[in-house]
Amino acid sequence: MPTPTEPTPTEPTPTEPTPTEPTPTERVHAAYRRIAEADRPEVWITLRPEGELAVEAKALEERLASGETLPLAGTLVAVKDNIDVAGLPTTAAHPGFAYTPRESATAVERLVTAGTLVLGKTNLDQFATGLVGTRSPYGAVRNALDPTRVSGGSSSGSAVAVALGIADFSLGTDTAGSGRVPAALHGIVGLKPTLGLVPNTGVVPAAKPYDTVTVFAPDLATGQRALAVMTGPDPEDPASRPWPADVRLAPRDPARVAVPTTEGLSALSDAEREAFHRAAARLTDAGVSVESVDITPLLEAARLLYDGALVAERHAAVGEFLAAHPEGADPTVAGIILSAAELPATALAADQHRLTAYKATARALLSGFDGLLLPTTVGHPTLAEVAADPVGVNSRLGTYTNFVNLLDLAAVAVPAGIADGHPFGVTVVTNAFEDQVALDLAGLLNEEEPGRVQPANGLELAVFGAHLRGQPLNHQLTGLGARFLEATTTSEDYRLFALATTPPKPGLLRVNSGGSALRCEVWSISPAGLGAFLAALPAPMSLGAVTLADDRTVVGFGCDPAAAEGAEDITHHGGWLAYRESLT
């Protein structure tokens, strides 16, 4: 018995076992259990046998055990059935169109190489023509949350496979909004990249100049990981594009976002408008400047996709096939595509000229803004409402999406709460190639810290003084779209001096002995941005190689050794900010 002055013995606290990631094999079996529980056969056109995937998962585990690095190891993807997967039929939701490719689409092949396993091919609005998810001879794809309502299309099955928790992520395509509308109707994320960033090799075209592969995911981070693997030019796709040398890697600081005026939101219900304003307020609370703009020109441009002669692109893609194979065709899809056969070439040329003018207008509208926040779609129709008015309902769903690809813009769709009893979503739209900016702004809406989707393009730059966050020249970095990566230190090979410049700056010098580790920030900046820095760099500053504490070498700010002569040695402070604080 312990005395009153002795500590009372306590039972040892059991150590909680560290949760382990499920193996690829376990993930496969869990997905098929979920498929059985959900009982939504209309999601799939071709579902691979569970045993076949289990064999692939086992082989994947052996590769991992041998030390191979696979960034998407064991993830499961559902693929829209207008995207080729080697050995599986591609139907584009028309049985008579089916063919079995020997090679996968470039996007799929890149995912598989990174360790992703393909569950199967998902249902869609036939030939990717529609935003409702009901235009398929394989059955209308019901909404994952409310089976009386539409799933959204055309990437209907892909969105539902993610919303039901079956696939880790899925691939869709987007011409008029098919990678965004289904995301909004299910409360998930839809990433629609800049046209050409993900090659369309192995994708059945809907309207070739305006098509892109998209990603559905439960969160931004998962979607970004997949998108990063798929991006990059493909010589087999002449329309594929690399990241430009002046790509923006982050929003400005502070960021500036446009929103529609009251008139621009007139298509929404009262509850949807309130939900949209709440989303805009979240940006304001995060320090973003939000300003209203007139989006009328964008809405006018949207009408060219179906109401103008640009619909001829859909006839060019599959019109001849539909004319020769009317059996198995969805009547609404066939009506849209076949009616374009009579359009004169002069009408197409005229609308292409109009589109060029609208692109210039869009650039002017977005000038000075980091992005445009829009509702993703309007309402959430029931299956019965679509059956009664298939074209009208579909058009309303595309109110805020149809113009995005026409005008060569990027977009990220994210959930934004509930309105009228159903999920409501918003989309961040940016200029072409500013995909990362859209992702960062979308992350503010979801309180999620997204990663980087351009790992190969940014150059690392170490800064030590006036360009640090909160310092007077930091705007030169953020103005060029540079992205803060980390605060760290150099190796112990440097000394720091206070230079007599305006504004005050430190000078970094590498020394053979007597050096110290010095605090710095590492930013990612585009090649063109770094070139602009170098061209405008005033004496006595210089750019050169700097070694960091982890032994990696980056570009960093230094100075002419002559400028350090007679300057105050501030190395003992460990960094510029500590030195400046010492002065006060």
N, C-alpha and C positions, 0 to 999 in steps of 0.2 A: 504494500500500500504506500503510495508516495506521500511524503510530508507536505504540509500546506505551502512550504516555500519552494518545493520542487515543481518544475513544469509537468503538467499532466501529459502523459504519453498520448499521442494521437495515432490513429490508424494511418498507415501510409496511403497517400492518394494514388489510386490506380492510374497508370499512364494510359491515356487514350491512344489507341492504335492510329497511326498515321494513315489516312485514307489513301488508297492506291488507285491509280488510273485504271479503268477497265482495259483489258487487252483487246486488240482488234477482234479476236474471235468472240469475246463476250459482248462487244458492241454490236456485232452482226446478229447474234442470237437475240439480244434485247430489242433490236429494230424489228425483227420478224415477230416477236411477241407483241410489239406495239401495233404492227400491221394487222394482226389477228384481232386484237382488242378494238381497234378503231373501226374495223369492218367497213372500209370505204373503197370497194373495188374499182369505182369509177376514177380514182386517182391515177391508176396505172393503165397503160396500154401494154407494156411488157414488164413484168416483174421477174427478176432472175431467181432461180431456185436458191433456197437458203444454203443448201449443202455446197453449191458452187462458190458462193461467197465465203463460206467457212474455210474452204481450201485456200482461197486467195489470202484470207486473213492469217492463216497459219504460215503461209510463205512470207507474209509481211513481217510476222513476228520473228522469223528466222533471220530476215535481213536486218532487223533492228538489233537482234542479239549479236550479230556479227560486227556491230558498230556503225552501221550505215545511218546517216542522218536524213530523215524524211520529215519535212516541216508539217505535213498534213497526215502523218501516219495514223491509220485506223479510222479516219473520218469517213462518214458515209454521205454520198451525194445522190440526189435524185435528178435526172436529166430530162428536160423537156424534149418531147419526141419530134422535134424538128432539128435536133442536134445529133450528129452521128456518134454512136458508140460501136466500136468494132465488134462484129458478130451478133449484134442485136438489130432487129428491123427498125428502120426509120419510116414512119408513116405520115407524119405531119397531120395526123388525125383523119386521113383518107385511106381506107383499106386498099384501094386500087393503086395508090401511089407507092406502096411499100417496096423498099429495097433493103438489102443487108450489106452495109459497108464493110470493107476489109480493114479500113483504118478509122480511128476515132477522129472527131473534130480536134483541132489543135488545142482548144481550151480544155477539152476532156483529157487529152493525152498529157497535157502539162499537170493536171490534177492527179492523174494516176501515177505519173512519175514521182510526184511529191508524196505518194502514199495513200491517196484517197481510193476508196472502194465504191464502185457504182452499183446502186441498188436496182435500178431499172429505168425505164422510160415512162414519162408521165403524160397524162392527157392534156389537151389544149384546145382552144378554139381553132377550128380547122384552118390550116395554112397560116396560123398566127394572125388571123383576121378577126378581131373582136376584143372587147374588154369585159366580157360577162362570164365566160367559162361554161357556156351552155351549148355552144355551136360545135358539137362533136358527135359523130355516129357511135362513139364509144361511151356515150352517156354524158349528161350534164354533171359537172363537178360541183357538188354542194359545198357550201361554206363549212369550214371546220368547226366553227363556234355555234352556228345556227343553220341547220340543214334546210330550212325553208328559204334561205337567202342565197344569192349567187356568191361564188368564190372570187369572182373577178377573173379576167382573162387578159391576154390569151394564155398566159403561163399559169393556168388554174391548178393543175395537178401538182406542179412544183411548189407553189405557195402552200397548198394544203398539206403536202408531205412534211414541210417544216413546221407549220402551225400545229399539226397533230403530234409533233415530237418524234417523228419517224427518222427523218434525215437530219444530219447536223447542219447541212446547208443544201441548197438546190440551185440548179441552173435554169434560167428562163431566157427569153429573148424579149426585146423591147423595140418597137417601132413607134407606137402611138401612146405607150404608157403601160405596156404589159408586164414590165418589171417593177412597177410602182403601185398601180391600182390594187392588185391582189395583196400586196404587202399592207396597204392601208386597211383593207377590209378584214385583215386577220391580226392586226396589232403586231406585225413583225417588221423587219428591216428589209428594204429593197435598194440595192446598189446598182445604178445605171451609169456605167462609165462613159467617158468621152468616146465618141464614135472612132473606131479603129484601134483603140488601145488593146482590146481583146480581139484577136483575129477571128473573122467569120469563116475561115476554112472549115468545111464540113458542116455548115449550117444551111438548111433550106431557106432561101430568101423569102421575105414577105414583101418588102420594098427595099431593094438592095442598098441604095445610098443612105438609108435611114435606120438600118438594123444594127443592133448590138446585143451581145450576150450579156446577161445580167445575173446577179446573185441574190437569192433570198436567204436570210439567216435570222436566228433569234436575237442577235445583237450585232453591233457594228464591228467588234473585234473579230468575231468569227467570219463575218462577211469580208472584211479586209484581208484576212489571211488567205482566203481563197482567191480574191481578186488580184492580190499581189503576185500569186503564182501564175495566173493566166495572162497577165499583161505582157506586152512585148511584140514587136513586129514579126510577121511570118512571110517569107518570100512567096508563099503560095497564095497569099491574099494581098493583092496590089493596093487595097484600100486600108491596110493596117498601117498604124503610125507609131513612131517612137515618142517618148517624152521630149518636148522641146528644150533647148538649152536654157531658156529663161523661165522654166516652170516655177510657179509659186508653190512653196512647200507649207505655207501656213497663212492664216488671215493676218491682216494688219492689226496693230495694237494701238488704240482700241479698234475692234472690228466694226464694220458698218454694213448693215443689212437692209435691203428694201423689202417692203410689204405692199400689197395692193391697197388702193384707196377703198373707201366704203363701196363705191360703185363696182370695183373689181371683185368684191366678195358677194355680190348680189345673188349669185347662183346658189349660195349656201342657205341652209335653214338657220333660224335664230340660234339654236343650240350649237350648230357647227361653227357659226361665226364666233360665239363665245369661246369655244374650244380653240379656235385659231388664235384669238386674241390672247388667250392664256399662254399659248406656245410662244407668241411674240414677246409676251411679258417675261417669260423665262430667259429669253435672250437679253432683254434689258437688264434683268436682275444680275446677269452674268457679266455686265459691263459693255454689252454691245449697243451701238447706236442704231436705232430702228427708225426708218423714215418711209413715208408713204410715197408711192409712185403710181402713175397711170399705166396699167398693163394692157390697155385696149389694143395696141398694136400686136402684142403677143397672141391675144385671143383671136384677132383677125387672121394672123398667120396660121393658127391651128386649123382653120377651116379649109386651107388648101390641101390638107392631107387626104380628106375624103370627098369634100364638096367641090374641089378643084380638079385640075387635070393631073395632079401628081399621083392620083390613084392608078394612073397608067403603069406605074412601077409595079403594082401588084399583078396587073395583067401580064407584064413582061416576065414576072417570076413564074407564074403557074397558070396563066390564062389558057394557053394551048392545051394543057393537060385537062383542065376542067371542061373545056369545050368538047374534048374527045371522050371524056369519062364522066358524064353527068350522074351516073349511078354512084351512090355513096357520098355525093356532095351535099353539104349543108346548104339549104336553099338561100339563106341570108348571105352566106359567104359567096356562093356562086353568083348571086345577083349583084353583089358589090363588084366582084372581080370581072365578070363577063361584060358588064355594062361599060367598062372602060375600053373595050375593044373598038368602039366607034369614035373615041376621042381623036381629034386631028392633032398632028404634030405641032401645029402652030399654037394650039391651046396649051400644050405642055411647055413649049418654049416661053410663052407669055407668063405662065405661072412660075417657071424657074426664075425669070427676071424679077417677078414680084418677090419671090423668096429671097433673092439677093438683097433687095431693098430692105426687107424685114430683118435680115441678119444685121445690116448696118444699124437699123433702128434699135435692135436688141443690144448691140455693143454700146451704143450711146446711152441707153437706159441703164445699163449695168455699170457704166463708167464711174469709177470712184467707190463702188460698192464691192464688198467681198462676196455677196450672194444675194439671192432673192428668195424669200420665204413664201411658199404658196400652200394652200390646201392641196392634198394629193388628189382627192376626188370629191364627188358630190353625191351624198346619200348612200344608201345601201339597199338596193332593190331586192325584192323577193323574186323567186323563180317565176311566179305567176305574173308579176309585172313585166318581166322580160319577155315572156311568152306573148303577152298582149301587145307589146310595143318594142320589138327587138332592136330596131334601129334607133328610135328616140332615146330609149334608156341607155343604150350603149354610148350614144353621143354625149349625154350628160356626164357619164363617168369619165370621159376624156377631156372635159372642159379645161382642166389645168395641166394636162399632160401632153396633148397632141402636138404642141408646137416645139417641145424641147429638142427632139432629135432633128426636126426640120431646121432649127436654128443653130445646130451644132453646139449644144450645151450639155453639161454634166449634171447629174442629179442624185440625191440620196434621200430616200423616203423613210421616215421613222414614225413610230406611234406617237400620238398626242392626246391620249385619253379616250373618253367616251362621249359621244354626242347622239342624242335621239335613241339611246339604248344600244348603240353599236359602236365598234371601234372607229376612231377618227384618226387620220394621219396627216402629217404635213411633209413637205418636201423642200429641201434646200437646193436651189438651182444656181449653178455658177457657169462662168465662161468655160469654153473647151480647155481641157488639161488642168483646170483648177479643181480636180477631183479631191485632192487632199484638203483643200479649203472647205469644200462642201462637207467632208467627213468630220472635220474639226467642229464646224458650226453645228452639225447634227449631233455631235457628242455633247455640246452644251445643252441641247434640248433634252437629251436622255441622261444627262449627268454621267456620261461615260467618257473615259479618256481613250480616244482611239489611237491606234498606232500609225505607222507610216505605210503608204501604199506605193511609194516610189523609192525602194531601197537602193536602186542602182544609179539614180540620177543626182542626188544631192552630194555635195562635197563638204567635208567637215572643216570648220573654221574655228580656231581658238581665239577668244577675245579676252582682254585683261583689264580694260579701263573704261574709257568713255563709251564703249559699245556694249557694256554689260547691261542687263535688265535694270531699268530705272535710272540709267545714266543718260547724259544729254545727247549722245549720238546713237543711242539704241534704235531710234527711228530709221536710221539708214539701213539697218538690217531688216527690220519688220517691213519697211517700205518696199524692199526687194523680195518679199515673200520668204525670208529666211525663217528657219524653225529652230527653236531652242531644244537641245537634246539633253544636256546634263551640265551640272556644276561638278568640277573635278579639280585636280592639280597637275602640274607638270612633274616631270622627273626632277631629281635633285641636281640639276645641271644649269640652273639659271639664276640671274640676279635681276632686280627690278629697280628702275630709277624714275624719279619724278621729273618729267621734262617741262621746260618753260614754254608751253604751247597754249593756244586758246582754242577750245577749252582745254583745261589741264589734262594731260595724258601720261600714262606710264610708258617707259621704254624697257623692253625685255631684251636681255643679252644672254647668250649661251657662254658659259665659262668652263675652263678646263678643271678648275678646282674652286672650292669655297662657295659652291652653289647651294641652292635650296629649292624645295618644292613650293611652287607658287599657285595660288588659287586662280582659276579661270573658268570660263563657260565655253562649252562647245556647241556650235550652231551648225545646222545643215543649210547650205545655200546652193542655188543653182549654179552651173558653170558660168552662165552669162552674168549672174549677179556677182560672182567672185571677180570676174573680169572687170565689171564696172567699179568694184572696190579698188582694184589694182590701178586702173586708169586714173582714178580721182584721188589716189592716196597722196596726201601732202608730206613734204619733207618735215621731219627726218624719219617718218614711219616707213616700214617695209613689211612685206609678206614673205614668209619662208617656212621651212619645216620646223615644227615644234614637237618634241617628244613628251608624251603624257605619262602619268604615273603607272599606267598599265602597259607601258612600252610601245603603244601604238603611236604612229607619227601622223600628224595632221598639219594643215596649213594654219599658220598663226601670225599674229601681229608681233613684229620686232621693231628695232630702231637702228639707225646708223651708229656704230660704236663711238664716233666722234661726238655725237649729241649727248652721250652719257658722261663724257668727261666734264667734271665740275658739277654735274647734276647730283641731287641728293639721292643717296643709296637708301632705298626703302625696303630692301629685301626682308629685313627682320620683322616687318609687319605681316608678311605672308601673303599679301595681296593688296590691290589698289583700294578696295572699299575700307579695309581696316586702316590703311594709311589715312584716307580722307576723314574717317571718324576720329582719328587721333588729333586732327587739326581743330576739331570743335570741342 
